[in-house]
Amino acid sequence: MRVIGLDPGLRQTGWGVVEIRGQRLSHIADGICRSGDGDLALRLARLYEALETVLDTWRPEAAAVEQTFVNKDAAGTLKLGAARAVALLVPARRGLSVAEYAPNAVKKAVVGVGHADKAQVLHMVKLLLPGAVPAGPDAADALAIAICHGWNTGNEDAESSETNPSYIFEEPGVYQVELTVADKEGNKSTTTTEIKVGNELPQLSWEIKDGNQTFFWPDQPLNLNYAINVSDAEDGSLTNGTIDPSRVIVSFDYLPEGRDKVLAAKDHTELADASMAGTPVGMLGKQLIANSDCMACHKEVGESIGPSYQKVAQRYQGDETARDMLAGKIVQGGSGNWGEVAMA
């Protein structure tokens, strides 16, 4: 379905056309209709003719217009209402269904909050419609109105009053799911959650720009110049700037004792998740130990096959050589310090 969004104004009316297939959005065109100077009737006639040309050119199948609220300037409100009447009239005369949305409803659907500013709306419109470069703030608002209409009509029959409803999305895209809770007193509260369906896994490429790509020599400095590119079917790529570099986390492991199967098997997403959550460095080490096979023979406190971590810490407290010695025993194994059971 092709939808035109209209942001009415007497001086200029923004318009934006969006193609909706399931819940997949595509930018078609956008622009601004200007009324120029002169008497009110003449300016309204210019807006009417300009919108007629837009609809002739892009042939939308539905229209959505932003609602207007009364403000302190009564004369200005009346003029805006006249411009809005033109925006409603042009698509209606062509037999199109015309929906109306409050400004806060549009902002909440596109940005997630009902009091977002124009810069936030523009940012989300460009994110949701890759490649779109709106002709101005009014055109960006019009595209947001079209997106809002698309999300509100894409699955208008998918409703449920069950306590734990379930629904299968059959088309890929970005869906806005609305939950409304009401009590016997007539009070209501509504929240909206965004669900991405069919989101493809990102593709990552890693390139060492110069230097040795296979091995290095001990006791020699290692200068590793590298480049990383991430591309995603929905979010874009690092190369064209549509993915924020701060969202890409890179971690390196250096294992001085050679290949450690336990550490090598660790999923780097654990480090990424921990760093995103602001986990202190000490807690990262504790997290790695807790997820390793060391816990099969050792407990933090209490007896097991081997000594507890607490007893090990008490025995070697203040011993500056203990760290290297214990690291060697973890890597190479050994027995005798705590009994006859060999450490694997």
C-alpha positions as CSV (number, residue, x, y, z in Angstrom):
1,M,0.0,0.0,0.0
2,R,1.2,3.5,-0.9
3,V,0.5,6.1,1.7
4,I,0.9,9.9,1.6
5,G,1.3,11.8,4.9
6,L,0.4,15.5,5.0
7,D,1.6,18.0,7.5
8,P,-0.7,20.9,6.8
9,G,0.3,24.6,7.1
10,L,-0.8,27.7,5.3
11,R,2.6,29.0,4.4
12,Q,3.9,25.5,3.5
13,T,2.4,22.0,3.7
14,G,4.8,19.1,4.0
15,W,4.1,15.8,2.1
16,G,5.7,12.4,2.1
17,V,5.0,9.2,0.3
18,V,5.8,5.8,1.8
19,E,5.4,2.3,0.3
20,I,4.2,-0.3,2.8
21,R,4.5,-4.0,2.1
22,G,3.5,-6.0,5.2
23,Q,5.4,-4.0,7.7
24,R,8.4,-3.2,5.5
25,L,8.7,0.6,4.8
26,S,10.2,2.2,1.7
27,H,10.7,5.9,1.0
28,I,9.1,7.0,-2.3
29,A,9.2,10.8,-2.3
30,D,8.7,13.9,-0.2
31,G,8.5,17.6,-0.6
32,I,6.9,20.9,0.4
33,C,3.9,22.7,-1.2
34,R,4.2,26.5,-0.7
35,S,1.3,28.9,-0.9
36,G,3.3,32.1,-1.5
37,D,1.9,35.6,-0.8
38,G,-1.5,37.2,-1.4
39,D,-5.1,36.8,-0.2
40,L,-6.1,33.8,1.8
41,A,-8.3,32.4,-1.0
42,L,-5.5,32.7,-3.5
43,R,-3.0,31.0,-1.2
44,L,-5.5,28.1,-0.5
45,A,-6.0,27.7,-4.2
46,R,-2.2,27.3,-4.7
47,L,-2.0,24.7,-2.0
48,Y,-4.9,22.8,-3.6
49,E,-3.3,22.8,-7.1
50,A,0.1,21.8,-5.7
51,L,-1.4,18.9,-3.7
52,E,-3.3,17.8,-6.8
53,T,0.0,17.7,-8.7
54,V,1.6,15.6,-6.0
55,L,-1.2,13.1,-5.9
56,D,-1.2,12.9,-9.8
57,T,2.5,12.2,-9.8
58,W,2.8,9.6,-7.0
59,R,-0.7,8.1,-6.9
60,P,-1.1,7.1,-3.2
61,E,-3.7,4.6,-2.2
62,A,-4.4,6.2,1.3
63,A,-3.7,9.5,3.0
64,A,-3.0,10.5,6.6
65,V,-3.2,14.1,7.9
66,E,-2.0,15.5,11.2
67,Q,-4.7,16.9,13.5
68,T,-4.6,20.6,14.6
69,F,-5.2,21.9,18.1
70,V,-6.3,25.4,19.0
71,N,-3.6,27.7,20.2
72,K,-3.6,31.2,21.7
73,D,-3.5,32.9,18.2
74,A,-7.2,32.5,17.2
75,A,-6.6,34.1,13.7
76,G,-3.6,31.8,13.1
77,T,-5.6,28.8,14.1
78,L,-8.4,29.6,11.7
79,K,-5.9,30.0,8.8
80,L,-4.2,26.7,9.7
81,G,-7.7,25.1,9.8
82,A,-8.4,26.3,6.3
83,A,-5.1,24.8,5.1
84,R,-5.9,21.6,6.8
85,A,-9.3,21.5,5.1
86,V,-7.5,21.6,1.8
87,A,-5.2,18.7,2.9
88,L,-8.3,16.7,3.7
89,L,-10.2,17.6,0.7
90,V,-7.7,16.8,-2.1
91,P,-7.3,13.1,-1.3
92,A,-11.0,12.7,-0.3
93,R,-12.2,13.9,-3.7
94,R,-10.1,11.1,-5.3
95,G,-11.9,8.5,-3.2
96,L,-8.9,7.8,-0.9
97,S,-9.4,7.0,2.8
98,V,-8.1,9.8,4.9
99,A,-6.9,9.1,8.5
100,E,-6.1,11.7,11.1
101,Y,-3.5,11.5,13.8
102,A,-2.6,13.7,16.8
103,P,1.0,15.1,16.8
104,N,1.8,13.2,20.0
105,A,0.5,9.9,18.5
106,V,2.7,10.3,15.5
107,K,5.8,11.1,17.6
108,K,5.1,8.2,20.0
109,A,4.7,5.8,17.1
110,V,7.9,6.9,15.3
111,V,10.2,8.0,18.1
112,G,8.7,6.2,21.1
113,V,7.8,9.3,23.1
114,G,4.9,11.7,22.6
115,H,6.9,14.9,23.2
116,A,9.9,14.3,20.8
117,D,11.3,17.4,19.0
118,K,11.7,17.8,15.3
119,A,15.3,16.7,15.4
120,Q,14.4,13.4,17.0
121,V,11.6,12.9,14.4
122,L,14.0,13.6,11.6
123,H,16.6,11.2,13.0
124,M,14.1,8.3,13.3
125,V,12.6,9.0,9.9
126,K,16.0,8.7,8.2
127,L,16.7,5.5,10.3
128,L,13.4,3.9,9.4
129,L,13.6,4.9,5.7
130,P,17.2,4.3,4.6
131,G,18.3,6.7,1.9
132,A,15.6,9.3,2.7
133,V,16.8,12.9,2.8
134,P,13.6,14.9,3.6
135,A,13.2,18.3,2.0
136,G,12.8,20.0,5.3
137,P,11.3,19.5,8.8
138,D,7.7,19.7,7.4
139,A,8.5,16.9,4.9
140,A,10.1,14.8,7.6
141,D,6.9,15.3,9.8
142,A,4.8,14.2,6.8
143,L,6.8,11.0,6.3
144,A,6.4,10.3,10.0
145,I,2.6,10.7,9.6
146,A,2.7,8.2,6.8
147,I,4.8,5.8,8.8
148,C,2.4,6.1,11.7
149,H,-0.6,5.3,9.5
150,G,1.2,2.3,8.0
151,W,1.9,0.8,11.4
152,N,-1.6,1.5,12.6
153,T,-3.3,-0.1,9.6
154,G,-0.8,-2.9,8.7
155,N,-2.6,-5.5,11.0
156,E,-5.8,-3.8,12.1
157,D,-7.5,-7.2,12.6
158,A,-4.8,-8.6,14.8
159,E,-6.4,-7.8,18.2
160,S,-6.8,-9.9,21.4
161,S,-8.4,-9.4,24.8
162,E,-6.7,-12.5,26.2
163,T,-4.4,-12.2,29.3
164,N,-1.5,-13.9,27.5
165,P,-2.2,-13.5,23.8
166,S,0.0,-15.0,21.0
167,Y,0.4,-13.9,17.4
168,I,2.5,-15.1,14.5
169,F,4.0,-12.4,12.3
170,E,4.1,-13.8,8.7
171,E,5.7,-10.8,7.0
172,P,9.2,-9.4,7.9
173,G,9.3,-5.8,9.1
174,V,9.1,-3.5,12.1
175,Y,5.8,-3.8,14.0
176,Q,4.4,-1.5,16.7
177,V,2.4,-3.6,19.2
178,E,0.1,-1.7,21.4
179,L,-1.1,-2.9,24.8
180,T,-4.0,-1.2,26.6
181,V,-5.0,-2.0,30.2
182,A,-8.3,-0.8,31.6
183,D,-10.0,-1.2,35.0
184,K,-13.6,-1.2,36.1
185,E,-13.5,2.5,36.8
186,G,-12.8,3.3,33.2
187,N,-9.1,4.2,33.7
188,K,-6.8,3.2,30.8
189,S,-3.1,3.0,30.2
190,T,-1.5,2.3,26.9
191,T,2.1,1.4,26.0
192,T,3.7,0.5,22.6
193,T,6.5,-2.0,22.0
194,E,8.5,-2.3,18.8
195,I,9.0,-5.9,17.5
196,K,11.4,-6.6,14.6
197,V,10.5,-9.6,12.5
198,G,12.8,-11.3,10.1
199,N,15.8,-9.3,11.3
200,E,18.9,-10.8,9.5
201,L,22.2,-11.4,11.3
202,P,24.8,-8.8,10.6
203,Q,27.8,-9.5,8.4
204,L,31.2,-8.8,9.9
205,S,34.5,-8.5,8.0
206,W,37.9,-8.1,9.7
207,E,41.0,-6.9,7.8
208,I,44.5,-6.6,9.1
209,K,45.8,-3.5,7.2
210,D,49.5,-4.2,7.5
211,G,51.9,-6.5,9.5
212,N,52.0,-10.2,10.0
213,Q,48.6,-11.9,9.8
214,T,49.7,-15.4,11.1
215,F,52.3,-15.2,13.9
216,F,54.6,-12.9,15.8
217,W,58.1,-13.1,17.4
218,P,58.4,-13.2,21.2
219,D,59.8,-10.1,22.9
220,Q,59.1,-8.0,19.8
221,P,56.4,-5.2,19.7
222,L,53.3,-6.1,17.9
223,N,51.7,-3.3,15.9
224,L,48.4,-4.5,14.7
225,N,46.6,-2.1,12.4
226,Y,43.1,-3.4,11.5
227,A,39.8,-2.4,10.0
228,I,36.4,-3.7,10.8
229,N,33.2,-3.4,8.8
230,V,29.8,-4.4,9.9
231,S,26.8,-4.5,7.4
232,D,23.2,-5.3,8.3
233,A,20.3,-5.7,6.0
234,E,18.0,-3.6,8.3
235,D,20.4,-1.2,10.0
236,G,22.9,-0.4,7.2
237,S,26.7,-0.5,7.6
238,L,29.7,1.2,9.1
239,T,31.0,2.1,5.7
240,N,28.1,4.4,4.7
241,G,27.7,5.8,8.2
242,T,24.2,4.3,9.0
243,I,25.6,2.2,11.9
244,D,27.0,4.2,14.8
245,P,30.7,3.0,15.4
246,S,30.1,3.2,19.2
247,R,27.6,0.3,18.8
248,V,30.4,-2.0,17.6
249,I,32.4,-3.6,20.4
250,V,35.8,-5.2,19.7
251,S,37.6,-7.4,22.2
252,F,41.0,-9.1,22.1
253,D,42.4,-12.0,24.1
254,Y,46.1,-12.5,24.7
255,L,47.0,-16.0,26.1
256,P,50.7,-15.9,27.1
257,E,50.8,-19.7,27.9
258,G,49.5,-20.7,24.5
259,R,46.1,-22.0,23.5
260,D,43.8,-22.5,26.6
261,K,40.8,-24.5,25.6
262,V,38.6,-23.1,28.4
263,L,39.3,-19.5,27.5
264,A,39.3,-20.1,23.8
265,A,35.9,-21.6,24.0
266,K,34.5,-18.5,25.8
267,D,32.0,-16.6,23.7
268,H,33.1,-13.0,23.3
269,T,29.5,-11.9,23.6
270,E,29.9,-12.5,27.3
271,L,32.5,-9.8,27.5
272,A,30.4,-7.5,25.2
273,D,27.3,-8.0,27.3
274,A,29.2,-7.3,30.5
275,S,30.9,-4.2,29.1
276,M,27.6,-2.9,27.9
277,A,26.1,-3.4,31.3
278,G,29.0,-1.5,33.0
279,T,30.3,-4.6,34.8
280,P,33.5,-3.8,36.8
281,V,36.7,-5.4,35.6
282,G,37.0,-7.6,38.7
283,M,33.5,-9.0,38.1
284,L,34.5,-10.0,34.6
285,G,37.1,-12.4,36.0
286,K,34.6,-13.8,38.5
287,Q,32.1,-14.3,35.7
288,L,34.7,-16.2,33.5
289,I,35.6,-18.4,36.5
290,A,32.0,-19.1,37.3
291,N,31.3,-20.3,33.7
292,S,34.4,-22.4,33.4
293,D,35.0,-26.1,34.3
294,C,37.0,-25.0,37.4
295,M,33.7,-25.0,39.4
296,A,33.5,-28.8,39.0
297,C,36.3,-29.2,41.6
298,H,36.3,-25.9,43.5
299,K,33.8,-23.9,45.4
300,E,34.0,-20.3,46.5
301,V,33.4,-21.4,50.0
302,G,33.1,-24.9,51.3
303,E,34.7,-28.3,50.7
304,S,34.8,-30.0,47.3
305,I,37.2,-32.2,45.4
306,G,39.8,-29.4,45.6
307,P,40.2,-26.5,48.0
308,S,37.8,-23.6,48.1
309,Y,38.8,-20.3,46.5
310,Q,38.7,-18.8,49.9
311,K,41.3,-21.2,51.4
312,V,43.6,-20.7,48.4
313,A,43.4,-16.9,48.9
314,Q,44.2,-17.3,52.6
315,R,47.2,-19.6,52.1
316,Y,48.8,-17.3,49.5
317,Q,47.9,-13.9,50.9
318,G,50.8,-11.6,50.6
319,D,52.9,-14.0,48.4
320,E,54.0,-12.0,45.4
321,T,55.0,-15.1,43.5
322,A,51.7,-16.8,44.0
323,R,49.9,-15.4,41.0
324,D,52.3,-16.8,38.4
325,M,52.7,-20.1,40.3
326,L,48.9,-20.6,40.5
327,A,48.4,-19.6,36.8
328,G,51.0,-22.2,35.8
329,K,49.2,-24.9,37.8
330,I,45.8,-24.0,36.2
331,V,47.4,-24.3,32.7
332,Q,49.7,-27.3,33.3
333,G,48.0,-29.2,36.2
334,G,49.7,-30.6,39.2
335,S,49.2,-32.2,42.7
336,G,50.7,-32.3,46.2
337,N,49.9,-29.0,47.6
338,W,46.4,-29.9,48.8
339,G,46.5,-33.7,48.8
340,E,47.0,-36.5,46.4
341,V,44.1,-35.5,43.9
342,A,45.7,-34.3,40.7
343,M,44.6,-31.0,39.3
344,A,43.5,-31.5,35.6
